Amino acid sequence: EVKFIGITISDEQVNWANDNLVSKFKDAMKVVSMDYRKMPADWTFDRIVSVGMFEAVGPGNYATFFDVLHRHLKPDGLCLLHTITQSFSTCINLSPWLIKYIFPDGTLPSLTQIFKAAEKRLIAEDVQQFGPCYAKTLRAWRATWLKASPTSVPPGARTQRFRRMWWL
Protein backbone atom coordinates (compact mmCIF):
# COMPACT_ATOMS: atom_id res chain seq x y z
CA GLU A 1 0.00 0.00 0.00
CA VAL A 2 1.32 3.41 -1.00
CA LYS A 3 0.43 6.57 0.87
CA PHE A 4 1.50 9.97 -0.32
CA ILE A 5 1.76 13.28 1.51
CA GLY A 6 2.47 16.37 -0.55
CA ILE A 7 3.87 19.39 1.23
CA THR A 8 3.96 22.89 -0.23
CA ILE A 9 3.81 26.46 1.02
CA SER A 10 1.58 27.41 -1.92
CA ASP A 11 -2.11 27.51 -1.04
CA GLU A 12 -2.88 27.59 -4.77
CA GLN A 13 -1.04 24.29 -5.25
CA VAL A 14 -2.84 22.72 -2.28
CA ASN A 15 -6.23 23.84 -3.58
CA TRP A 16 -5.50 22.65 -7.11
CA ALA A 17 -4.21 19.26 -5.87
CA ASN A 18 -7.21 18.79 -3.58
CA ASP A 19 -9.61 19.69 -6.39
CA ASN A 20 -7.93 17.59 -9.09
CA LEU A 21 -5.93 14.78 -7.50
CA VAL A 22 -6.78 13.89 -3.92
CA SER A 23 -10.31 12.67 -4.71
CA LYS A 24 -8.88 10.25 -7.28
CA PHE A 25 -6.50 8.67 -4.79
CA LYS A 26 -8.87 8.79 -1.79
CA ASP A 27 -7.11 7.88 1.48
CA ALA A 28 -3.77 7.25 -0.22
CA MET A 29 -3.03 10.92 -0.84
CA LYS A 30 -2.98 14.10 1.19
CA VAL A 31 -1.62 17.52 0.22
CA VAL A 32 -1.02 20.11 2.91
CA SER A 33 0.20 23.67 3.17
CA MET A 34 3.25 23.47 5.39
CA ASP A 35 6.85 24.60 5.59
CA TYR A 36 8.98 21.47 5.24
CA ARG A 37 10.87 22.46 8.42
CA LYS A 38 7.66 22.21 10.45
CA MET A 39 6.69 18.62 9.66
CA PRO A 40 5.47 16.74 12.73
CA ALA A 41 8.28 14.82 14.42
CA ASP A 42 6.43 11.50 14.03
CA TRP A 43 6.26 11.75 10.24
CA THR A 44 8.73 9.24 8.80
CA PHE A 45 8.90 8.08 5.23
CA ASP A 46 10.24 5.19 3.19
CA ARG A 47 10.77 7.58 0.32
CA ILE A 48 11.08 11.36 0.06
CA VAL A 49 10.93 13.11 -3.28
CA SER A 50 11.76 16.80 -3.59
CA VAL A 51 11.00 18.23 -7.00
CA GLY A 52 11.81 21.76 -8.03
CA MET A 53 11.94 23.37 -4.60
CA PHE A 54 15.59 23.11 -3.56
CA GLU A 55 16.38 26.15 -5.71
CA ALA A 56 14.23 28.19 -3.29
CA VAL A 57 15.89 26.82 -0.13
CA GLY A 58 18.92 29.11 -0.38
CA PRO A 59 22.53 28.32 0.56
CA GLY A 60 22.03 29.37 4.17
CA ASN A 61 19.41 26.64 4.59
CA TYR A 62 21.00 23.74 2.70
CA ALA A 63 22.21 22.00 5.88
CA THR A 64 18.80 22.46 7.52
CA PHE A 65 17.11 20.98 4.46
CA PHE A 66 19.23 17.84 4.65
CA ASP A 67 18.79 17.66 8.45
CA VAL A 68 15.02 17.57 7.87
CA LEU A 69 15.34 14.87 5.21
CA HIS A 70 17.61 12.80 7.47
CA ARG A 71 15.25 13.18 10.43
CA HIS A 72 12.12 12.14 8.50
CA LEU A 73 13.61 9.42 6.29
CA LYS A 74 13.52 5.88 7.68
CA PRO A 75 16.98 4.27 8.09
CA ASP A 76 16.64 2.23 4.89
CA GLY A 77 14.74 4.95 3.04
CA LEU A 78 15.56 6.63 -0.23
CA CYS A 79 15.48 10.26 -1.24
CA LEU A 80 15.25 11.75 -4.70
CA LEU A 81 16.35 15.37 -4.97
CA HIS A 82 15.43 16.94 -8.30
CA THR A 83 16.95 20.37 -8.73
CA ILE A 84 18.53 22.59 -11.32
CA THR A 85 22.22 23.03 -10.66
CA GLN A 86 25.00 25.23 -11.91
CA SER A 87 28.65 24.44 -12.46
CA PHE A 88 30.05 26.96 -9.99
CA SER A 89 29.54 27.44 -6.26
CA THR A 90 29.13 31.17 -6.63
CA CYS A 91 25.97 33.05 -7.45
CA ILE A 92 25.29 33.74 -11.09
CA ASN A 93 23.33 36.68 -12.41
CA LEU A 94 19.92 35.54 -13.52
CA SER A 95 17.82 37.65 -15.85
CA PRO A 96 15.30 39.96 -14.15
CA TRP A 97 12.47 37.97 -15.76
CA LEU A 98 13.73 34.70 -14.22
CA ILE A 99 14.16 36.34 -10.83
CA LYS A 100 10.64 37.84 -10.91
CA TYR A 101 8.65 34.90 -12.32
CA ILE A 102 10.63 31.69 -11.82
CA PHE A 103 13.15 31.97 -8.99
CA PRO A 104 12.23 34.84 -6.68
CA ASP A 105 14.88 34.73 -3.97
CA GLY A 106 16.12 31.51 -5.57
CA THR A 107 19.62 30.24 -6.12
CA LEU A 108 20.89 27.50 -8.35
CA PRO A 109 23.14 25.25 -6.23
CA SER A 110 26.26 23.50 -7.42
CA LEU A 111 26.77 19.78 -6.91
CA THR A 112 29.62 20.66 -4.54
CA GLN A 113 27.26 22.70 -2.37
CA ILE A 114 24.67 19.91 -2.35
CA PHE A 115 27.18 17.20 -1.45
CA LYS A 116 28.74 19.31 1.29
CA ALA A 117 25.34 20.03 2.87
CA ALA A 118 24.21 16.39 2.56
CA GLU A 119 27.44 15.02 4.03
CA LYS A 120 26.90 12.93 7.20
CA ARG A 121 23.15 13.13 6.57
CA LEU A 122 22.55 11.25 3.32
CA ILE A 123 24.65 9.13 0.99
CA ALA A 124 24.62 10.09 -2.68
CA GLU A 125 24.29 6.91 -4.68
CA ASP A 126 23.57 8.35 -8.09
CA VAL A 127 23.67 11.69 -9.86
CA GLN A 128 22.14 12.27 -13.23
CA GLN A 129 22.35 15.42 -15.25
CA PHE A 130 19.81 15.71 -17.99
CA GLY A 131 20.40 19.22 -19.26
CA PRO A 132 20.66 18.17 -22.91
CA CYS A 133 17.28 16.45 -22.62
CA TYR A 134 15.59 19.39 -20.91
CA ALA A 135 14.63 21.22 -24.12
CA LYS A 136 12.79 18.08 -25.24
CA THR A 137 11.08 17.91 -21.84
CA LEU A 138 9.97 21.54 -22.08
CA ARG A 139 8.54 20.95 -25.56
CA ALA A 140 6.60 17.94 -24.23
CA TRP A 141 5.28 19.97 -21.28
CA ARG A 142 4.16 22.73 -23.64
CA ALA A 143 2.39 20.27 -25.96
CA THR A 144 0.65 18.64 -22.99
CA TRP A 145 -0.36 22.02 -21.59
CA LEU A 146 -1.80 23.13 -24.93
CA LYS A 147 -3.89 19.93 -25.14
CA ALA A 148 -5.05 20.02 -21.49
CA SER A 149 -8.63 20.77 -20.62
CA PRO A 150 -9.08 24.10 -18.82
CA THR A 151 -10.08 22.36 -15.59
CA SER A 152 -6.84 20.39 -15.41
CA VAL A 153 -4.66 23.49 -15.71
CA PRO A 154 -3.95 25.55 -12.56
CA PRO A 155 -5.95 28.81 -12.56
CA GLY A 156 -2.96 31.15 -13.03
CA ALA A 157 -1.89 29.20 -16.11
CA ARG A 158 -5.19 29.83 -17.91
CA THR A 159 -4.67 33.54 -18.43
CA GLN A 160 -3.53 35.40 -21.53
CA ARG A 161 -0.82 36.99 -19.38
CA PHE A 162 0.62 33.52 -18.64
CA ARG A 163 0.59 32.62 -22.32
CA ARG A 164 2.31 35.87 -23.32
CA MET A 165 5.00 35.39 -20.66
CA TRP A 166 5.87 31.90 -21.81
CA TRP A 167 5.21 31.84 -25.55
CA LEU A 168 6.12 35.16 -27.11
Beta strands, then each sheet from edge to edge (+ up, - down):
strand 1: 4-8
strand 2: 29-33
strand 3: 45-51
strand 4: 73-82
sheet 1: 1+ 2+
sheet 2: 3+ 4+
end
